[in-house]
């Protein structure tokens, strides 16, 4: 049973976008590895931008700086 964990920042991904991510990740495993979509689990974790860092800065700070 494949398990895919997608982590994104909490910045307004719509339910439709999340559904597309789930469907796309599932289909990728079907196409590449021949996995059964009925037993493929996809979880999307949304992380506050204060809790995600790149290059020593939070995403909140990077967004404010236009990075």
Secondary structure, DSSP 4 states (H G I P E B T S, - for coil): --EEEEEEESS---HHHHHHHHHHHHHHHHHHH---GGG-EEEEEEE-GGG-EETTEEHHHHHHTT-
